[in-house]
Amino acid sequence: MSDLPLARPNASRLLVLCIMSVASIEFIQNGMLNFAAAYVMGGIGAAPEEFSYASMAYAICAVIALFNHRWCTERFGARGLIRVSLLLFAAGAMLCGLAQTPLAFIFGRAVQGVGGASFFVGARVQVNRLEGKTRMIGLLFFGYALMVGSALGPLFGALLLHHGSWRWIFWGIMPWLALAALASSAFSAEPDIDPASPARYHPRAFIWLVVAVMLAQYLIQQTPYDFFSHPEVLLFCLAMSVIAAIVFMRRHVKSAGDLDKWLHLAHRRYLFGLVFYFVCYCFVAANNYIMPVLVQQALGFDVPTTGILLSVSFLAGIVFASIYARLLLSPRVPGLKAAMLVGTLMLAGYGLMMSGLNGTASFGRVAGILVLNGAFLSVFISAVAQGTFRQVDPSAFTHAYQTKNIVRQMAISGAVALSTVFLQARNALHFNRLGEQFSVYNPIFSDTVAQVHQSLPQADTNQVFSTLFSELVRQSMMLSCLDFFRLELWVGLALAVLIAAQKTFR
């Protein structure tokens, strides 16, 4: 799409709001689904492994669609592609909402992955139609779309579960899709076509890409289940995925019509930025997975309260993003390295304070700590975005952004899988250690049983033991979550040292 300036201020403001409505859809839907995952599994009769296949299907289809974003834009136009994507996403939502079996649900999520892949990239490209300070405002509100969508997801999820069923997680997105369809009228209909380098990919190269992505996603999906029992299977998938990726790259180099655009991205600043993007999205996905476990299972908050707490980080992120944008418009613009250092230190502080929680932590204390996580997310990712795309040629911007979103999908999938493995391992360790004290020959345990009998005089021995066992499970999960945040503290500090030492982002 050519860079078409918008002369009228009202048209510019309308485009900014339209960009937000489209860019936030995927975050709202996925936020609602992550919050209601246990209810969806119960509704379709899926085990955790079966349910994770739906995430794998979504990620595979999204990555393949992202790789072909430019090719699709040339054929449908920017506006047309968004509308086709909205139809596919709505069809996938209907399939998921009507699903009675895990297979039907997996298929619905795959359709949603094909449609949802274009929202974030297509909306970001539209920001380039803005000029001057209006473009800066557009970038700010584009960032707001991520935060608002991620904050509304848990809130809407809690509301729909409280007043309806898990199926409303998918039917409830329909009004937002209708709004986005109306908003897409403000998008440019012009396709992003460069006659000198059209998006032409050899079918055999594309097949190798599909094989590499499917093996990589299968590896990620199976890691929580085969990490300890069948590591050889995971190593085989890893080796085959790497081989398929190498073959794809060799064939792609020989056959791609827009190879010059891809080669333009092979410079240090852009590649360095992708690494930082990967790290940031890993932390976002890992926190989104760990926090519901901590808040509901370990701290015992109810569903509506959990939804509110999970939204605090992203709501706080909107505030900090606004402060950072204000600083960028001031005479003394902060350097990228300084902003990234502040962000990583906020991450370390968040990990430190979360690792100091106990089972009696209040709503206010948890919410206050979550503000630091929102601050890290908004400041760090804003600085990374500035540095990553600063030297990207406008003609290669679509390629750059779709590659960044492929990295985002892979980071989210990998972080959830690794978080699952981490919690499983640490929970087993803490459960065994605490379980060693769970014996009638232990005086402390006997005193505890007596205290429970006094507080619950109507309870028999089996009920008392059941109560103590539930407490054992809760404390094991609490300690496992605290271990994760302790790890986050050290990773945040290590990341700060790395950023201080590097000279690419200044």
Long-range contacts (C-beta under 8 A, 24 or more apart in sequence): 1-73, 1-78, 1-125, 1-126, 1-128, 1-129, 1-188, 1-190, 1-191, 1-192, 1-398, 2-188, 2-190, 2-192, 3-128, 3-129, 3-394, 4-129, 4-188, 4-190, 5-129, 5-130, 5-131, 6-129, 6-130, 6-131, 6-134, 9-134, 11-186, 12-130, 12-134, 12-138, 14-186, 15-126, 15-129, 15-130, 15-138, 15-186, 15-187, 16-130, 16-134, 16-137, 16-138, 16-141, 17-141, 17-183, 18-126, 18-183, 18-184, 18-185, 18-186, 18-187, 19-123, 19-124, 19-126, 19-127, 19-138, 19-141, 19-142, 19-145, 20-123, 20-141, 20-142, 20-144, 20-145, 20-148, 21-145, 21-176, 21-179, 21-180, 21-183, 22-82, 22-119, 22-122, 22-123, 22-180, 22-183, 22-184, 22-187, 23-119, 23-120, 23-123, 23-124, 23-142, 23-145, 23-146, 23-149, 24-145, 24-146, 24-148, 24-149, 24-152, 24-176, 25-89, 25-116, 25-119, 25-149, 25-173, 25-176, 25-177, 25-180, 26-116, 26-119, 26-120, 26-149, 27-145, 27-146, 27-149, 27-150, 27-153, 28-149, 28-152, 28-153, 28-156, 28-173, 28-176, 29-89, 29-93, 29-112, 29-116, 29-153, 29-170, 29-173, 30-153, 31-149, 31-150, 31-151, 31-152, 31-153, 31-154, 31-156, 31-157, 31-288, 32-153, 32-154, 32-156, 32-157, 32-160, 32-169, 32-172, 32-173, 33-157, 33-169, 34-153, 34-154, 34-157, 34-288, 34-289, 34-292, 35-153, 35-154, 35-157, 35-158, 35-161, 35-292, 35-306, 35-307, 35-310, 36-157, 36-160, 36-161, 36-166, 36-169, 39-161, 39-165, 39-166, 40-105, 40-166, 40-169, 42-166, 43-165, 43-166, 43-167, 44-99, 44-100, 44-101, 44-102, 44-104, 44-105, 45-101, 45-102, 46-102, 46-105, 49-225, 50-102, 50-106, 51-102, 51-105, 52-221, 52-224, 53-102, 53-106, 53-221, 54-102, 54-105, 54-106, 54-109, 55-109, 55-221, 55-413, 55-416, 56-217, 56-218, 56-220, 56-221, 56-413, 57-106, 57-107, 57-109, 57-110, 57-113, 58-109, 58-110, 58-112, 58-113, 58-116, 59-113, 59-217, 59-220, 59-409, 59-410, 59-412, 59-413, 60-110, 60-113, 60-213, 60-214, 60-217, 61-110, 61-111, 61-113, 61-114, 61-117, 62-113, 62-114, 62-116, 62-117, 62-409, 63-117, 63-213, 63-217, 63-406, 63-409, 63-410, 64-114, 64-209, 64-210, 64-213, 65-113, 65-114, 65-117, 65-118, 66-117, 66-121, 66-402, 66-405, 66-406, 66-409, 67-209, 67-402, 67-406, 68-199, 68-201, 69-117, 69-118, 69-121, 69-122, 69-398, 69-402, 70-192, 70-199, 70-258, 70-398, 70-399, 70-402, 71-199, 71-200, 71-201, 72-118, 73-122, 73-191, 73-192, 73-398, 74-191, 74-192, 74-193, 74-198, 74-199, 75-191, 76-191, 77-189, 77-190, 77-191, 78-122, 78-125, 78-126, 78-187, 78-188, 78-189, 78-190, 78-191, 78-192, 79-184, 79-185, 79-187, 79-188, 79-189, 80-189, 81-118, 81-122, 82-118, 82-119, 82-122, 82-180, 82-184, 82-187, 83-181, 83-184, 84-115, 85-114, 85-115, 85-116, 85-117, 85-118, 85-119, 85-122, 86-115, 86-177, 86-180, 86-181, 86-184, 87-115, 88-112, 88-114, 88-115, 89-115, 89-116, 89-119, 89-173, 89-177, 90-115, 90-173, 90-174, 90-177, 91-115, 93-170, 93-171, 93-173, 93-174, 93-177, 94-170, 94-171, 96-170, 97-167, 97-168, 97-169, 97-170, 97-171, 98-167, 108-170, 117-405, 119-180, 120-405, 121-398, 121-401, 121-402, 121-405, 122-187, 124-401, 125-192, 125-397, 125-398, 125-401, 126-187, 126-188, 128-394, 128-397, 129-188, 133-329, 136-325, 136-328, 136-329, 139-385, 140-321, 140-322, 140-325, 143-321, 143-378, 143-381, 143-382, 143-385, 144-318, 144-321, 146-314, 147-314, 147-315, 147-317, 147-318, 147-321, 147-374, 147-377, 147-378, 148-314, 148-318, 150-311, 150-314, 151-311, 151-313, 151-314, 151-315, 151-318, 152-311, 153-311, 154-306, 154-307, 154-308, 154-310, 154-311, 155-307, 155-308, 155-311, 157-307, 158-303, 158-304, 158-306, 158-307, 158-308, 159-304, 159-307, 161-303, 162-303, 162-304, 192-398, 194-258, 194-261, 194-395, 197-257, 197-258, 197-259, 197-260, 197-261, 198-257, 198-258, 199-256, 199-257, 199-258, 200-255, 200-256, 200-257, 200-258, 201-252, 201-255, 201-256, 201-257, 202-251, 202-252, 202-254, 202-255, 202-256, 204-251, 205-248, 205-251, 205-252, 205-255, 205-256, 208-244, 208-245, 208-247, 208-248, 208-251, 209-244, 209-245, 209-248, 209-252, 211-240, 211-244, 211-248, 212-241, 212-244, 212-245, 212-248, 215-240, 215-241, 215-244, 216-241, 216-245, 216-410, 217-413, 220-410, 220-413, 220-414, 220-417, 221-413, 221-417, 223-417, 223-418, 223-420, 223-421, 224-417, 224-420, 224-421, 224-424, 227-421, 228-425, 258-399, 261-395, 261-396, 261-399, 262-396, 262-399, 264-392, 264-393, 264-395, 264-396, 264-399, 265-392, 265-396, 265-399, 265-400, 265-403, 267-391, 268-504, 269-387, 269-388, 269-390, 269-391, 269-504, 269-505, 270-388, 270-389, 270-391, 270-392, 270-400, 272-387, 272-388, 272-502, 272-504, 272-505, 273-384, 273-385, 273-387, 273-388, 273-389, 273-404, 273-505, 274-388, 274-403, 274-404, 274-407, 276-340, 276-380, 276-384, 276-387, 276-388, 276-505, 277-381, 277-384, 277-388, 277-404, 277-407, 277-408, 277-411, 278-407, 278-410, 278-411, 279-411, 279-495, 280-377, 280-380, 280-381, 280-384, 281-407, 281-408, 281-411, 281-412, 281-415, 282-411, 282-412, 282-414, 282-415, 283-347, 283-376, 283-377, 283-415, 283-488, 284-377, 284-412, 284-415, 285-411, 285-412, 285-415, 285-416, 285-419, 286-415, 286-416, 286-418, 286-419, 286-484, 286-488, 287-313, 287-373, 289-415, 289-416, 289-419, 289-420, 290-419, 290-423, 290-481, 290-484, 290-485, 293-423, 293-477, 293-481, 294-357, 294-477, 294-478, 294-481, 295-366, 297-474, 297-477, 298-359, 298-474, 298-477, 298-478, 298-481, 299-357, 299-359, 299-361, 299-366, 299-478, 300-474, 301-363, 305-363, 309-363, 309-366, 309-367, 309-370, 312-367, 312-370, 312-371, 312-374, 313-370, 313-371, 313-373, 313-374, 313-377, 314-374, 314-377, 315-374, 316-370, 316-371, 316-373, 316-374, 316-375, 316-378, 317-374, 317-375, 317-377, 317-378, 318-374, 318-378, 319-374, 320-374, 320-375, 320-378, 320-379, 321-378, 321-379, 321-382, 324-378, 324-379, 324-382, 324-383, 325-382, 335-506, 336-383, 336-386, 336-387, 336-505, 336-506, 337-499, 337-500, 337-502, 337-505, 337-506, 339-379, 339-380, 339-382, 339-383, 340-379, 340-380, 340-383, 340-384, 340-499, 340-505, 341-496, 341-499, 341-500, 342-379, 343-375, 343-376, 343-379, 343-380, 343-383, 344-376, 344-380, 344-492, 344-493, 344-495, 344-496, 344-499, 345-492, 345-496, 346-372, 346-373, 346-375, 346-376, 346-379, 346-380, 347-372, 347-373, 347-376, 347-380, 347-488, 347-491, 347-492, 347-495, 348-488, 348-489, 348-492, 348-493, 348-496, 349-492, 350-376, 350-485, 350-488, 350-492, 351-485, 351-486, 351-487, 351-488, 351-489, 351-490, 351-491, 351-492, 352-485, 352-489, 354-482, 354-485, 354-488, 355-482, 355-483, 355-485, 355-486, 355-488, 355-489, 357-482, 358-478, 359-474, 359-475, 359-478, 376-492, 383-505, 384-505, 387-504, 387-505, 419-484, 422-480, 422-483, 422-484, 422-487, 423-477, 423-480, 423-481, 423-484, 426-479, 426-480, 426-483, 426-484, 427-476, 427-477, 427-480, 430-475, 430-476, 430-479, 430-480, 431-472, 431-473, 431-476, 434-472, 434-475, 434-476, 435-472, 438-468, 438-469, 438-472
